[in-house]
Protein backbone atom coordinates (compact mmCIF):
# COMPACT_ATOMS: atom_id res chain seq x y z
CA UNK A 1 0.00 0.00 0.00
CA UNK A 2 0.96 3.63 -0.31
CA UNK A 3 0.04 6.64 1.80
CA UNK A 4 1.00 10.20 0.89
CA UNK A 5 0.67 13.65 2.43
CA UNK A 6 2.06 17.16 1.96
CA UNK A 7 4.25 18.62 4.71
CA UNK A 8 4.37 22.36 5.42
CA UNK A 9 5.27 24.40 8.50
CA UNK A 10 6.54 27.69 9.88
CA UNK A 11 4.52 29.75 7.44
CA UNK A 12 4.87 32.87 9.63
CA UNK A 13 2.09 34.41 7.58
CA UNK A 14 2.46 37.90 9.04
CA UNK A 15 5.98 38.22 7.58
CA UNK A 16 4.94 37.54 3.97
CA UNK A 17 2.83 39.61 1.55
CA UNK A 18 0.26 36.84 1.02
CA UNK A 19 -0.44 33.13 1.29
CA UNK A 20 -2.42 31.40 -1.45
CA UNK A 21 -2.26 27.60 -1.58
CA UNK A 22 -4.75 27.16 -4.43
CA UNK A 23 -3.54 24.46 -6.87
CA UNK A 24 -0.44 23.76 -4.74
CA UNK A 25 -1.55 20.45 -3.21
CA UNK A 26 0.26 17.32 -4.39
CA UNK A 27 -1.51 14.87 -2.02
CA UNK A 28 -5.00 14.38 -0.57
CA UNK A 29 -3.78 15.20 2.95
CA UNK A 30 -1.65 17.90 4.56
CA UNK A 31 0.39 17.98 7.77
CA UNK A 32 1.08 21.42 9.23
CA UNK A 33 3.87 21.34 11.84
CA UNK A 34 3.23 24.62 13.64
CA UNK A 35 4.10 28.32 13.61
CA UNK A 36 1.40 29.46 11.21
CA UNK A 37 1.19 32.90 12.82
CA UNK A 38 1.00 34.73 16.13
CA UNK A 39 -2.45 36.15 15.36
CA UNK A 40 -5.20 33.60 16.14
CA UNK A 41 -7.49 34.93 13.43
CA UNK A 42 -4.73 34.45 10.87
CA UNK A 43 -4.23 30.90 12.14
CA UNK A 44 -7.94 30.22 11.72
CA UNK A 45 -8.15 31.77 8.26
CA UNK A 46 -5.06 29.91 7.06
CA UNK A 47 -6.31 26.53 8.27
CA UNK A 48 -9.70 27.19 6.70
CA UNK A 49 -7.99 28.03 3.41
CA UNK A 50 -5.91 24.86 3.57
CA UNK A 51 -9.02 22.81 4.34
CA UNK A 52 -10.39 23.90 0.98
CA UNK A 53 -7.24 22.61 -0.74
CA UNK A 54 -7.09 19.15 0.89
CA UNK A 55 -9.40 16.35 1.92
CA UNK A 56 -8.00 16.71 5.43
CA UNK A 57 -5.47 18.89 7.25
CA UNK A 58 -3.62 17.57 10.32
CA UNK A 59 -2.27 20.43 12.41
CA UNK A 60 -0.07 20.80 15.46
CA UNK A 61 0.66 24.16 17.04
CA UNK A 62 4.02 25.90 17.25
CA UNK A 63 5.38 28.24 19.91
CA UNK A 64 4.36 31.30 17.86
CA UNK A 65 0.69 30.42 18.27
CA UNK A 66 1.09 30.80 22.05
CA UNK A 67 3.71 33.53 22.44
CA UNK A 68 1.09 36.22 23.16
CA UNK A 69 -0.72 33.99 25.65
CA UNK A 70 2.09 32.75 27.90
CA UNK A 71 0.39 34.21 30.99
CA UNK A 72 -2.32 31.57 30.55
CA UNK A 73 -0.90 28.76 28.43
CA UNK A 74 -3.62 26.35 29.52
CA UNK A 75 -6.27 28.79 28.39
CA UNK A 76 -4.39 29.30 25.16
CA UNK A 77 -4.60 25.60 24.37
CA UNK A 78 -8.28 25.49 25.28
CA UNK A 79 -9.05 28.41 22.99
CA UNK A 80 -7.03 26.92 20.13
CA UNK A 81 -8.80 23.57 20.50
CA UNK A 82 -12.22 25.22 20.52
CA UNK A 83 -11.38 27.41 17.54
CA UNK A 84 -10.10 24.58 15.34
CA UNK A 85 -13.02 22.37 16.35
CA UNK A 86 -15.28 24.53 14.22
CA UNK A 87 -13.32 23.92 11.02
CA UNK A 88 -14.34 21.22 8.58
CA UNK A 89 -11.59 18.84 7.40
CA UNK A 90 -9.10 20.14 10.00
CA UNK A 91 -7.84 17.87 12.79
CA UNK A 92 -5.91 19.30 15.71
CA UNK A 93 -3.38 16.59 16.54
CA UNK A 94 -2.94 17.59 20.17
CA UNK A 95 -4.35 14.65 22.21
CA UNK A 96 -5.54 13.04 18.97
CA UNK A 97 -4.25 10.03 17.07
CA UNK A 98 -5.46 9.69 13.48
CA UNK A 99 -5.36 6.33 11.67
CA UNK A 100 -5.80 6.33 7.88
CA UNK A 101 -5.24 3.33 5.63
CA UNK A 102 -2.97 1.65 8.16
CA UNK A 103 -0.92 4.76 8.99
CA UNK A 104 -1.19 6.43 12.41
CA UNK A 105 -0.39 10.14 12.71
CA UNK A 106 0.59 11.24 16.23
CA UNK A 107 1.48 14.80 17.10
CA UNK A 108 2.32 17.32 19.79
CA UNK A 109 4.16 20.63 19.93
CA UNK A 110 7.20 19.26 21.76
CA UNK A 111 8.46 22.61 23.08
CA UNK A 112 11.98 22.47 24.55
CA UNK A 113 13.86 21.90 27.79
CA UNK A 114 16.83 24.26 27.32
CA UNK A 115 19.33 21.39 27.24
CA UNK A 116 19.72 20.64 23.54
CA UNK A 117 23.34 21.81 23.67
CA UNK A 118 25.18 20.23 26.61
CA UNK A 119 27.90 22.89 26.59
CA UNK A 120 25.53 25.82 27.06
CA UNK A 121 24.12 26.68 30.48
CA UNK A 122 20.45 25.80 30.88
CA UNK A 123 19.60 28.70 33.19
CA UNK A 124 21.30 31.23 30.94
CA UNK A 125 19.41 29.88 27.93
CA UNK A 126 16.16 30.18 29.82
CA UNK A 127 17.01 33.78 30.75
CA UNK A 128 17.89 34.53 27.12
CA UNK A 129 14.52 33.32 25.83
CA UNK A 130 12.67 35.02 28.67
CA UNK A 131 14.36 38.37 28.02
CA UNK A 132 13.82 38.06 24.27
CA UNK A 133 10.05 37.83 24.73
CA UNK A 134 9.75 39.92 27.91
CA UNK A 135 8.42 37.03 29.99
CA UNK A 136 8.39 36.41 33.73
CA UNK A 137 10.55 33.78 35.39
CA UNK A 138 7.60 31.40 35.75
CA UNK A 139 6.62 31.89 32.10
CA UNK A 140 10.19 31.13 31.06
CA UNK A 141 9.91 27.73 32.73
CA UNK A 142 6.73 26.77 30.88
CA UNK A 143 8.50 25.26 27.83
CA UNK A 144 10.26 22.79 30.16
CA UNK A 145 7.00 21.74 31.76
CA UNK A 146 5.25 21.43 28.42
CA UNK A 147 8.22 19.68 26.82
CA UNK A 148 8.30 17.02 29.51
CA UNK A 149 4.55 16.49 29.25
CA UNK A 150 4.64 16.31 25.45
CA UNK A 151 7.48 13.78 25.42
CA UNK A 152 5.63 11.61 27.94
CA UNK A 153 2.51 11.78 25.78
CA UNK A 154 4.40 10.74 22.66
CA UNK A 155 6.09 7.80 24.37
CA UNK A 156 2.77 6.56 25.76
CA UNK A 157 1.05 6.96 22.39
CA UNK A 158 3.74 5.06 20.50
CA UNK A 159 3.62 2.26 23.08
CA UNK A 160 -0.14 1.87 22.64
CA UNK A 161 0.12 1.77 18.86
CA UNK A 162 2.57 -1.14 18.94
CA UNK A 163 -0.28 -3.59 19.62
CA UNK A 164 -2.85 -1.86 17.36
CA UNK A 165 -3.43 -4.38 14.56
CA UNK A 166 -4.75 -1.77 12.13
CA UNK A 167 -1.58 0.34 12.42
CA UNK A 168 1.23 -0.72 10.11
CA UNK A 169 3.25 2.50 10.09
CA UNK A 170 3.49 5.56 12.35
CA UNK A 171 4.15 9.20 11.49
CA UNK A 172 5.21 11.44 14.38
CA UNK A 173 4.69 15.18 14.10
CA UNK A 174 6.26 17.72 16.43
CA UNK A 175 6.83 21.40 15.98
CA UNK A 176 10.26 21.40 17.59
CA UNK A 177 13.29 19.32 16.61
CA UNK A 178 13.12 15.78 18.06
CA UNK A 179 16.85 14.98 18.11
CA UNK A 180 19.83 17.31 18.69
CA UNK A 181 21.98 15.35 16.25
CA UNK A 182 19.79 16.58 13.39
CA UNK A 183 21.03 20.16 13.73
CA UNK A 184 24.41 19.71 15.43
CA UNK A 185 26.10 20.57 12.11
CA UNK A 186 24.69 24.12 12.05
CA UNK A 187 27.62 26.41 12.82
CA UNK A 188 25.28 29.39 13.28
CA UNK A 189 23.53 27.60 16.14
CA UNK A 190 26.37 25.67 17.76
CA UNK A 191 27.19 26.93 21.24
CA UNK A 192 24.28 29.41 21.32
CA UNK A 193 21.33 29.85 23.66
CA UNK A 194 19.10 29.67 20.61
CA UNK A 195 20.17 26.08 20.00
CA UNK A 196 18.94 25.16 23.48
CA UNK A 197 15.50 26.41 22.46
CA UNK A 198 15.31 24.40 19.24
CA UNK A 199 14.15 21.04 20.49
CA UNK A 200 13.28 18.49 23.12
CA UNK A 201 15.99 15.95 23.92
CA UNK A 202 13.48 13.71 25.72
CA UNK A 203 11.72 13.00 22.42
CA UNK A 204 14.46 10.49 21.58
CA UNK A 205 12.85 8.20 24.19
CA UNK A 206 10.05 7.62 21.68
CA UNK A 207 12.41 5.40 19.70
CA UNK A 208 12.69 2.97 22.61
CA UNK A 209 8.90 2.66 22.73
CA UNK A 210 8.76 1.63 19.06
CA UNK A 211 9.39 -2.06 19.77
CA UNK A 212 7.62 -3.26 16.61
CA UNK A 213 9.52 -0.81 14.39
CA UNK A 214 6.39 0.89 13.10
CA UNK A 215 7.78 4.43 13.27
CA UNK A 216 8.44 5.41 9.68
CA UNK A 217 8.65 9.21 9.45
CA UNK A 218 9.10 12.07 11.92
CA UNK A 219 7.95 15.47 10.63
CA UNK A 220 8.89 18.67 12.43
CA UNK A 221 9.35 22.42 12.02
CA UNK A 222 10.93 25.23 14.09
CA UNK A 223 14.36 24.80 12.47
CA UNK A 224 14.39 26.94 9.33
CA UNK A 225 17.06 24.97 7.55
CA UNK A 226 16.39 21.95 5.34
CA UNK A 227 16.55 18.44 6.77
CA UNK A 228 15.61 15.17 5.12
CA UNK A 229 17.63 12.27 6.47
CA UNK A 230 17.20 8.75 7.76
CA UNK A 231 18.56 7.64 11.13
CA UNK A 232 18.03 4.14 12.50
CA UNK A 233 15.38 3.46 9.85
CA UNK A 234 13.36 6.60 10.72
CA UNK A 235 13.07 9.40 8.20
CA UNK A 236 13.33 12.88 9.75
CA UNK A 237 12.04 15.66 7.53
CA UNK A 238 11.01 19.28 7.75
CA UNK A 239 9.74 21.84 5.26
CA UNK A 240 9.75 25.25 6.93
CA UNK A 241 8.99 28.37 4.97
CA UNK A 242 10.53 30.59 7.63
CA UNK A 243 10.15 34.27 8.42
CA UNK A 244 10.02 36.53 5.42
CA UNK A 245 12.17 39.17 7.10
CA UNK A 246 15.16 36.81 7.53
CA UNK A 247 17.61 35.00 5.29
CA UNK A 248 16.48 31.66 6.71
CA UNK A 249 13.36 31.42 4.58
CA UNK A 250 11.98 30.26 1.25
CA UNK A 251 10.47 33.01 -0.89
CA UNK A 252 9.30 30.43 -3.40
CA UNK A 253 7.65 27.77 -1.27
CA UNK A 254 6.06 24.44 -2.16
CA UNK A 255 4.70 21.47 -0.20
CA UNK A 256 7.03 18.55 0.43
CA UNK A 257 5.30 15.32 -0.58
CA UNK A 258 5.91 12.45 1.82
CA UNK A 259 5.17 8.94 0.55
CA UNK A 260 4.99 5.88 2.79
CA UNK A 261 5.10 2.48 1.10
CA UNK A 262 4.23 -0.65 3.04
N, C-alpha and C positions, 0 to 999 in steps of 0.2 A: 504493500500500500504506500501511498504518498500523501503527505500533508504539507501544505505551504501557507505561509503568512508573510506579510510585509512588516518590517521593523522600522520604527521611527522614534526619535526621542529628542529631548532638549531643543524644542522648537523655539523657545524664548520669543514668542510672537511679538512682544512689545518692542523688540529691537530690530524688527524687519518691516519694510514698507507694507507687505501684505502676505497672506497665506491662502493659496487657492490650490486644493488637492484634486480638483476635477480632472478626470482622465489620467491620474497618476498611478492608480492602483494596479498592481501586478498579480494580486492574489485575492481570494475571497475575504480573507481575514486580515486584521491589522493589530499589531501589538505596539502600544505607546508606552515607553519606559520613563515617563516623568518629565518634569520641568517644561510644561507647556507654556505657562505664564504665571506671573504673580497675581494678576487680576482674575478673580474668580469668574467674572462674567466672560472674560476672554477664554478661560478654560472651558466653560460651558459651551460657548459658541463654536469653539474649535472642535470639541468632541462631537457636537451635533453635526457640524460640517463633515467630519470624517465618517460619521454614521451613515451619511448619504452616499458615501463613496465605497463602502464595504458592507458585506453581509453582517459582519459583527466586528466591533472594536473592543479589544481587551486592554484596559488602562490601569497603570499604577502611578501613583503620585510621586513627584520629586520634592526636593526641599524648597524649591521656589514657590510651590503652591501653598506652603505653610509659613513662609518667612515673615509675612505681615500678621501672623496669628500666633506667634510663639508664646504670648501671654496666656493662651488657652488652647494648647495643642489638641487636647481631647475634644474640645468643641469644634476645632478646625476640621478634624476627621469626621465628626458627626455631620457637620454642614456639608462637607464634600460628598459623603455617602448619600445624604438626602438629595443633594443637587443632581448627582449622576443617576440616581434611581429613577428620575423622571425622563431619562433619555432612552429612546428606542434603539436597540442594537448595540448599546454600549454596556460593557460589563466592567465594574470596578473590581479589580483582582484582590484588593485587600480583604482578607478573611473569606475569599472565594477560591474554589478550585474548579476549573472548567475542563471537562473531558469531551473531546471531539474526535470521532473516528479513531479511537485508540490512543490519542495523544492528550496528556494532562498538562494544563498550563497553570502554574502556581506562581503567585507574585506577592511581593511586598516592597516597600520603599528601601529598606536596608539601613538607611542613615549611616552613621559612622561612630567609631569609638575612640578617635584621636590617637590611635596606636598603629596606624598603617606603616609608619616609618619608625623602626625601633630606635634609630639614632637621634630622634627629635623628641624633646620633652613633651609629654602628654598635657601637662597643665599649661605650658606656654602656648601650645597649639589651641587649646580650649580658649585661652585668653585672647589669642589672635582672632579667632572666629567670632567671639563675643564682641570684641571691640569693632570689628569690621561691620557688624550689623547692629551695633548699639543695643546689646542685649544684657540682661541682668545675669548674675552668676548662676542662679537656678535655671534660667533659660538656656545658658550655655551648656548645662549638663544634660539637657533633654535629648540631644542626639545619641548620647551613650545609653540612656534608658531605652529609647526607642530601638536603637541598634541591637541591643541585647534581646529585647522582646521579639524583634523581627527575625533574628537568627534562630531563636528558639522555635518560632512558628514555622519557619522553613524546614528545620530539621524534623519536627513532628509531622509535618505534611508529607515530606518525602518518605518517612518511615511508613506512614499509613498507606501510601500508594504502592509500596512494594508488594503487598498482598492483594491488590485490586486487580482482578482478572481481566477487566476491560481496558486496563492501562498498559500499553506496550512501550510507550516512550514518554518521557517527561521533559517539558520545557520550563525552566526557571526564569523568572523575570524580576530583576531588582533595578531600582534607579541607580544606586551607587555600585561601585566596583566590588565584585565578590572575592577577589584574590589580589593581594599586593604584587605578586609576581607579574601580573598582566601589565603593570605600568611602571615597574622598577627601572625600565630602560629610559624613561623620560628625564633627560638632564635638566629640563626646566622645573621639574617638580622635586627631584631628588634632594633630600635634606631640608625641605621647606615645611612650614606649618600647613600649607595648603595640601600637601600630599597626605598629611594625617587626617584630612577632612574629605578624602576621596572615596573611602570605602570602609567596609566592615570585615575585619579579619576573621571574626567568628563564623562568617558564612562558609568558610572552607570546611566546617564540620558537617555541612550538608552532604559532602562526598562520602563520608563514613556511613551515613544513613542509607545510601543508595546501594544496598546489598545485592539487589538483583540487576544492577547495571542498566537501569531504565533511563537515567538522566542522559539526555542527548545533547541539548543546547541550553546555554545560559545567556540570556539577553540582558543588557544593562545600558545605562546612560551615564550622565554626570561627567565622565571624562570625555573632553571634546576632541581627542585624537581618534584615530581609526584603529580598531582592533578586530581581528578575525583570525583566531588561532585555536588549535586543538591541544588540550592538555589532558592526559590520562583518559582519553576517549571522549572527553566532553568538549564541545565546541563553544567557545566564548566569543560573543560578537556584539558590537555596538554600532549605532548609526546615528550619531548626534549631529544635529544641524549647528548648534552652538549659537552664541550671542553675535548678533550682527555688527556690534560695535567693537569686536575684537578680531584678531588674526586667526584665532582658533575657531573657525566657522566655515560653513559651506554656503557660498552665495547661491550656487546652482545645487539644488538638493533633490534627491530622489529616494524612494523607499528602497530598502535592502530586502530582497526576497530570500526567505529562509525556507529550504525544502528538507523535509524529513522523510527518508525512505525506510520502510521496515516491512 
